[in-house]
Amino acid sequence: MDITFLKTFLEVAKTRHFGRSADALFITQSAVSARIKLLEQTLGVELFVRKRNDIQLTPSGANLLRHAEGIVKGWERARQAIAVDPALAASLSVGCLFDLWSILVRKWSARVSALAPDIALQADILNAEVMVQRLSLGVLDLGFMFDPPQTPDLELRQVTAVPLILVSSRQGQDLDGATTEGYVMVDWGSAFGVVHAEKFPNLPAPHLRTNSGQVALDYIHGNGGAAYLPLAVVAPLLDNGLLHRVDDAPVIERHAYAVFRADAIERYSLKKALAALE
């Protein structure tokens, strides 16, 4: 099977539109239709229900979607491994949450490069669900996340504590004011949500909900307000007076984990990656 057929399928599944898929892939709309038709003929099933201005996945299409991304990523990784510089001994594919890049992974990647300059790194920003899926498929070597799932094939290693503190754009604001006037609720994971609900049982609806600390920080810069953000991220902003700590607010601590396949622990690149965490 031509891997471009699966890439085309993924694009159509994302856009639900043959014309927009053609634009994204820099091919004609007829070429998109032809590729999908050939893929359906190869698999012996229909992948899409085609209606005017309404393209939906069939049950078979939905099943293929769960596997197609892993196949495409696996193929791309194989190509990268074949094309790797002869001076490099191995490659390592890493995923992390957006907020963990600045908190943890950026400095860790520098340590890996210093400790093992013969390893080629591939780093991607991914959500936890995608990381777990790719780890299970073997197309991702290492993932950094909060609240990792407990599964038999994946091993977890606690890497660092991440203290989250309540900060505000307004100097001298107390806890009640910070959580009622422009409060931004950041989803730092299910464990954070439980503790947050215990600490603030009667919290009014927040002005904004987001799963990104950076989004919350940008919003506060532009509009004012308050949010729980990592101390490591906001420390410079506290020092120069751009943000202010809400002194009577409790600190909520989260833990970041490195997640990897248990059967890959003896791989040279993974050993070096884990050593760089110590």
C-alpha positions, 0 to 999 in steps of 0.5 A: 500500500502506498503510504500517501493513501493513508496520509490523504485519508488522515487529511480528509478525516481531519478536514471532512472536505476533499477540496480543503484536503487537496489544498493542504496536500498540494494536489488536485481534488480529483487526485484526493478522490482517486486516492481515497477510492483506491484505498477503499478498494484495497481494504474492501470497505467504504471509509467515508459517507459522502453527502453534499457538504457533509463527509463523515467517517463510516465505522470502518473509517473510524477504525482505520483512523485509530491505526493510520496515524501510527502507521504513518508515524512509524513509516516516517520514523523508519525513514528518519532512522535510515537517513540518520547521519552515520556519526549518530549511533541512535535516535530518540523520539520524544513527546511532551505537553506544551507546558512541560517543554519550558518547565522540564524538557528543554533543559533535559534535551540539552543534557541529553545532547551533552551526555550523548551527542551521538543520539538524534532527537525528535521532539514533538508537542503532543497531548497525553492521549496521543502520547500514550497511543504512540508509546503503545504502538512503539512510534514514540520512545519517551513521553513527559506528562502529568497523570499518566495511565497505569498500563501493563506495557508502560513504565512510569518514572516520577521526574520532578515536582511542579509547584503551582502558585496563584498569581495575579496581575493586580498587586495586593489582591487577596484570595477571594478577589483573585478567584472571583475577579478574572480568574482563569481556570487551568486544567493541570490534570485530574489530580489537580482538579480534585485538590482544586475542588477541595480547596475552592468548593464554592468557586464561581464560574471562571472567566476562562478555562484552558488546558494550557498554562501559556494560554492563561499567562497570555490572557492575564497579560492582555486582560488582567486576572489570576491563575494557578501557574508553575513557579518556575515559569512565573518567577521572573515575572514576579521578580520584575513586578509583571505578576504578583503572588497571592500570598494567602493562596495554597500551593498545589503541587503536581508531579511530572512523569517520564513514560516509556515502554517497559520492554525498551528499557535496555535500548541505548538511547532510552538509557541515556535519556533516563540518565539525563533525568538523574 
